[in-house]
Amino acid sequence: MSPDSDLPPDEPPVAPAPAPAPSEHPRAAGMSAGSPPGAAAAPAAPPVLPVAEDRQRFVYAIGQIEARFPSLGIEKEYAQATGRAETVGLTDRQAVRTVLSDPANRYLARMMCWVLTVQGMDTYLLIPRDSTDLDLLLDSLRPSPSPSDTDVVIGALGPLAPPDRCNGLTVPMVAIDQIYSFDTGSFLESIPRPDSLSEESYRQSSRELLDYLRELADNTGTADEHRAVNYLTMRYPAIYAKAAEQLDRDSSLTCVDVSPTRLSSVRTVMNVVFTYTNRSTNVPEKFAAKVDVTEEFPHLAAPLAPYYDR
């Protein structure tokens, strides 16, 4: 026992008083900690999309956005709005875009189910945080849809949607913060081409790499590994230049491995390793880039460089 203790030498320490039960806590009844008896309850906080786990999880997913009717009533209301709109000569998809983009039908756009499909599977129900997010969702509706259409969704992962939210569809909800919508052709044209590579071979190798990365198994853009790969796919041109360079050396991409780096204990940094194997010698060569996925928006932590197994 320390000399400064206030307890008598022969008395055991007194156990701390147990914490009050949850029902006894003053905040449990909607009152502030210092509210006197009989005080009015504090106003309830605005609803917030709950997270799926104790730790906030983020989504960086690549897929296609679809607008669907949540119920028969909303579908009938949309049909009435379509009857009032100028839709002569428009396809069904063009009519949907025209009707929902009309400011007079903004209420319908808010009520629609916005579903992100990944590799043809319903994956997320997208929840706009405010009315301006509807513009991002409406922009994802192409007048002439194509299999090459691509939507990149960045947001916070929530719980499963209740069955009555979207006509029985039960998938995780995502509170969206950013959406990029484009077609594959325009994306490939926007990738800077190194002067040392020909236009034709560069575009062809870039398309093959893009298809390879998008079709990685079970990539829903939630796991840290998938978010790192999807970030590099969409935002890092160096991986496309390296793919074209390796093809000129008769090497093809044979594997993409992702693992946490051991160099950072504070932030979550992923090593994304690209393995190219020479077709003649069967000798592999590896290159890696580091991606920081600690926060909602990933960023490059270290550029692409030769990688050696340890």
C-alpha angles and dihedrals in degrees: 000000000000118000091235095060116121093212121097112259094249099045120095118233114275114245114239117257113265117259115257117265115262092254091055095054110109091228092056090076093049093261129126118250093257100041114133120231112284095022117144117263117259115253114268117257117251114269115269125197103253120230124243095235140017090266116059111249125202135209129220101172135168118209143094129295121225130187114222136176114254094205144001091257093058090046090054091047089052089051090055091049090050090053089058095048131083101253102144110142094008124126118237091259092049090049092052091052092046095049098043093045092056108104088222088062096047090117090062092051089053092051098047122103110244107202127187113210120199117199088346095307125116101247113159140016106221118222118195114222094210140358094272089064088067088071090060090050093047091049088058090065104092118203088224109028120208134187087243093062111118132194123188114201123196119185150105121297117238135181128289115294113252113249093248093054097077112010095286097316108143111192132127117283121232124201100217125223101167138011128189116195124188143127124258095247095055091044093054091047090053094057109101112245119218113237091237093063127074119242096238098047092043095053092045095050091045091054091050092050092047092051091046094052095044092053097052108136117272094351102163094155095245105098116078089242093055094045090053093050093045091050092053090045093056104030112026116074093182092079090059093049090050092051092053092045091052092049089056086055091051093252125130132199109261105165145012115201126184126192137154115267117238093214096083124057096170103049133037108249122174128206110220108197121194115198119202119188124202110238094216103041099024088224113148125223122193134207127181140193126193120227125192109219098169094115136037095272111052120215139189113272098178130005126246111287140154112291127208125194114243 
